[in-house]
Amino acid sequence: MKLSRAGEYGILGTAYIAQQDKEISFIREIAGAWGLPESFLAKVLQKLAKAGILESHKGNMGGFSLARPADEITLCEIIEALQDPIVASGFEEREDHERPLELPPLEPIIHEATDKVRDVFREYTIADLTMVKAVE
């Protein structure tokens, strides 16, 4: 499993919004706080809004806010809203003539590994990240 740039930016953006003591956070300030490109971050946060994680506010005072409390937004749902579902890597499919020996049945092991990775990301919420940041 590899965390994509979109996944990373989604987590960072959502954590920033959760830390603010205001109703709406603006792309420019979120991007500036983390040193992220505004245009890409805007696309990422729009996807999170479509997924029901953030709310998008349009107009001159437009920006983003959390759609739910930070302790109800898991890292897993942010990641899976922005990239392919979390899956542990396995062997790639090959033509039969490229594989001289049959591989052992790895599918159950890969499913177990995937479930464990998802469980870890489901265990942590945006609130967990913002509490860590506030203590430092």
C-alpha positions in Angstrom: 0.0 0.0 0.0 1.3 3.4 -0.9 -0.2 6.7 0.3 -0.6 8.9 -2.8 0.1 12.6 -2.9 -3.7 13.2 -2.9 -4.1 11.0 0.1 -1.4 12.9 2.0 -2.8 16.3 1.0 -6.3 15.2 2.0 -5.2 14.2 5.5 -3.1 17.4 5.9 -5.9 19.6 4.6 -8.6 18.0 6.7 -6.3 18.2 9.8 -5.7 21.9 9.2 -9.4 22.6 8.9 -10.1 20.6 12.1 -7.6 22.7 14.1 -9.1 26.0 13.2 -11.4 27.9 15.5 -13.5 29.3 12.6 -16.3 28.0 10.5 -14.6 28.1 7.1 -10.9 27.6 6.1 -9.7 28.9 2.7 -7.6 27.0 0.2 -4.9 29.7 0.2 -4.3 29.5 4.0 -4.5 25.7 4.1 -2.0 25.4 1.2 0.3 28.1 2.8 0.3 26.3 6.1 1.6 23.1 4.6 3.5 24.4 1.6 1.1 22.7 -0.8 0.1 23.7 -4.4 -3.3 25.5 -4.2 -4.8 24.1 -7.4 -4.1 20.5 -6.6 -5.2 20.9 -3.0 -8.5 22.5 -4.2 -9.2 19.4 -6.3 -8.4 17.1 -3.4 -10.6 18.9 -1.0 -13.4 19.0 -3.6 -13.3 15.2 -3.8 -13.5 15.0 0.0 -16.5 17.3 -0.2 -18.2 15.0 -2.7 -17.4 12.0 -0.4 -19.2 13.8 2.5 -16.1 14.3 4.6 -15.9 18.1 4.1 -18.4 20.8 3.2 -17.6 23.1 0.3 -18.7 26.8 0.7 -18.9 28.7 -2.5 -18.7 32.5 -3.2 -16.4 35.3 -2.1 -16.1 33.8 1.4 -16.0 30.3 0.1 -13.8 27.6 1.5 -14.1 24.3 3.4 -15.3 23.0 6.7 -15.7 19.6 8.3 -18.9 17.8 7.4 -18.8 15.9 10.7 -16.9 16.1 13.9 -13.1 15.4 13.6 -13.4 12.3 15.8 -15.8 10.7 13.3 -13.6 11.1 10.3 -11.1 8.3 9.9 -7.9 8.3 8.0 -9.1 5.3 6.1 -12.1 7.1 4.7 -10.0 10.0 3.6 -7.5 7.8 1.9 -10.1 5.7 0.1 -12.0 8.8 -1.0 -8.9 10.0 -2.8 -7.1 6.9 -4.2 -7.8 3.3 -5.0 -9.0 1.2 -2.0 -6.3 0.2 0.4 -4.9 -3.1 -0.9 -1.7 -4.9 0.1 0.4 -5.6 -3.0 0.5 -9.1 -4.4 2.0 -10.7 -7.5 1.1 -9.1 -10.7 -0.8 -11.1 -13.3 1.5 -12.6 -16.0 0.9 -14.7 -19.0 1.1 -18.4 -18.3 4.3 -18.9 -20.3 6.1 -16.3 -18.2 5.5 -18.2 -15.0 7.2 -21.6 -15.1 6.0 -22.7 -11.6 2.6 -22.3 -9.9 2.7 -19.7 -7.1 1.4 -20.7 -3.7 -2.1 -19.4 -2.9 -1.3 -15.9 -1.7 -4.8 -14.4 -2.0 -5.9 -15.2 1.6 -2.7 -13.7 3.0 -3.0 -10.6 0.9 -6.6 -10.2 2.0 -5.6 -10.6 5.7 -2.8 -8.0 5.3 -5.2 -5.6 3.6 -7.7 -5.9 6.4 -5.0 -5.2 9.0 -3.8 -2.1 7.2 -7.4 -0.8 6.8 -8.0 -1.5 10.5 -5.0 0.7 11.5 -6.2 3.6 9.3 -9.8 3.1 10.7 -8.5 3.3 14.2 -7.2 6.8 13.8 -9.3 9.9 13.2 -8.5 13.5 12.3 -9.1 14.3 16.0 -6.2 12.1 16.9 -3.9 14.0 14.6 -5.0 17.4 15.8 -4.6 16.5 19.4 -1.0 15.3 18.7 -0.3 18.6 17.0 -1.8 20.7 19.8 0.4 19.0 22.4 3.7 19.6 20.6 
